Amino acid sequence: MLTRVARDIRNRLRMSVRRLRNRVRLDALQRERSLRVHLGCGDDRLPGFINIDYRPTAAVDVAMDLSLPRLADGSVSLAFSNAFFEHLYRPARGPHLRRIRQALAPDGACCYMGMPYFPNIARLYVERGPGTASEVFDLFNVYRYTHGDPEGQAAWWLGQLHKSLFDEEEVAALLAPSGFGAFVMFCYGYPGDVNEVPVTMGFYATCEAVARAELQRRCLSFLGQFADTRIRLATLEWLPRPAELRI
Ligand SMILES: C[S@@+](CC[C@H](N)C(=O)[O-])C[C@H]1O[C@@H](n2cnc3c(N)ncnc32)[C@H](O)[C@@H]1O
């Protein structure tokens, strides 16, 4: 009995210390500049980045709810995420992007990838095309993108659940009012999938207005570090920007 109470007290103390340490790190982050942040890092620790997630995994440098990131204005040179944006609640996506835009330095950039690209998911299912988890793009293949197969992460089912699907109109409609000067969008296949078909998408956005060709060049140069691990560059296709948008 006593040992159970002692264990309980020790666990509470440990949790309080962990929370306190995180608060100190969060406060220190507000004073730093030229940050490279990895948003929704999960267990994937990227060297050279501040790795952020709301689950305090071993990879995390600072734990934070990224629905509304706490990052000082102009303090970020690069914001990167992989397989994260689709986990935010839909109403949080606009405020999240506006806050990230405010946090970027004037020459800063933002690259999000690993977002489910619904036009190709739907087409491959209807056409019984090649699957990413099995030979044919059946309903389980669809489920992995529409819902994120959260049963695979029982301890944080809700966090793993996908709350959004994307296409170029949806992403452009989120980016355009968020104050970015320019952006490009792309879809691609994931290395190691049964068939590396382009069912995930991403975007690269800058604060400055930059010509499309130059932005594509910068985007490819950034993505190069993830070649054959998070993206099969040979499958990358640039997505058109909806004509009615000005930027
Ligand atoms: C599918 S995992 C991707 C992890 C990692 N980026 C990777 O590619 O392996 C999505 C991550 O987003 C995190 N996440 C979801 N909603 C979040 C939020 N509101 N704030 C911070 N992190 C969040 C989850 O905890 C999870 O680690």
The ligand as an SDF file (V2000), in Angstrom:
LIG
                    3D

 27 29  0  0  0  0  0  0  0  0999 V2000
    1.4740   10.6870  -38.2980 C   0  0  0  0  0  0  0  0  0  0  0  0
    2.4140   11.4250  -37.0310 S   0  0  0  0  0  0  0  0  0  0  0  0
    3.8160   11.9940  -37.9790 C   0  0  0  0  0  0  0  0  0  0  0  0
    5.0770   11.9920  -37.1840 C   0  0  0  0  0  0  0  0  0  0  0  0
    6.3390   12.3850  -37.9640 C   0  0  0  0  0  0  0  0  0  0  0  0
    6.2360   13.7050  -38.5490 N   0  0  0  0  0  0  0  0  0  0  0  0
    6.6520   11.3560  -39.0080 C   0  0  0  0  0  0  0  0  0  0  0  0
    6.6360   11.6900  -40.1960 O   0  0  0  0  0  0  0  0  0  0  0  0
    6.9400   10.2120  -38.6470 O   0  0  0  0  0  0  0  0  0  0  0  0
    1.5340   12.9550  -36.6900 C   0  0  0  0  0  0  0  0  0  0  0  0
    2.0790   13.6790  -35.4820 C   0  0  0  0  0  0  0  0  0  0  0  0
    1.3730   14.9110  -35.3030 O   0  0  0  0  0  0  0  0  0  0  0  0
    1.2150   15.1280  -33.9080 C   0  0  0  0  0  0  0  0  0  0  0  0
    0.1200   16.0700  -33.6880 N   0  0  0  0  0  0  0  0  0  0  0  0
   -1.1740   15.9280  -34.0540 C   0  0  0  0  0  0  0  0  0  0  0  0
   -1.8830   17.0040  -33.6590 N   0  0  0  0  0  0  0  0  0  0  0  0
   -1.0170   17.8440  -33.0450 C   0  0  0  0  0  0  0  0  0  0  0  0
   -1.1490   19.1250  -32.4180 C   0  0  0  0  0  0  0  0  0  0  0  0
   -2.3190   19.7600  -32.3340 N   0  0  0  0  0  0  0  0  0  0  0  0
   -0.0490   19.7000  -31.8980 N   0  0  0  0  0  0  0  0  0  0  0  0
    1.1490   19.0710  -31.9510 C   0  0  0  0  0  0  0  0  0  0  0  0
    1.3490   17.8610  -32.5280 N   0  0  0  0  0  0  0  0  0  0  0  0
    0.2670   17.2610  -33.0640 C   0  0  0  0  0  0  0  0  0  0  0  0
    0.9510   13.7420  -33.3550 C   0  0  0  0  0  0  0  0  0  0  0  0
    1.2180   13.6710  -31.9670 O   0  0  0  0  0  0  0  0  0  0  0  0
    1.8950   12.8910  -34.1990 C   0  0  0  0  0  0  0  0  0  0  0  0
    3.1430   12.7040  -33.5800 O   0  0  0  0  0  0  0  0  0  0  0  0
  1  2  1  0
  2  3  1  0
  2 10  1  0
  3  4  1  0
  4  5  1  0
  5  6  1  0
  5  7  1  0
  7  8  2  0
  7  9  1  0
 10 11  1  0
 11 12  1  0
 11 26  1  0
 12 13  1  0
 13 14  1  0
 13 24  1  0
 14 15  1  0
 14 23  1  0
 15 16  2  0
 16 17  1  0
 17 18  1  0
 17 23  2  0
 18 19  1  0
 18 20  2  0
 20 21  1  0
 21 22  2  0
 22 23  1  0
 24 25  1  0
 24 26  1  0
 26 27  1  0
M  CHG  2   2   1   9  -1
M  END
$$$$
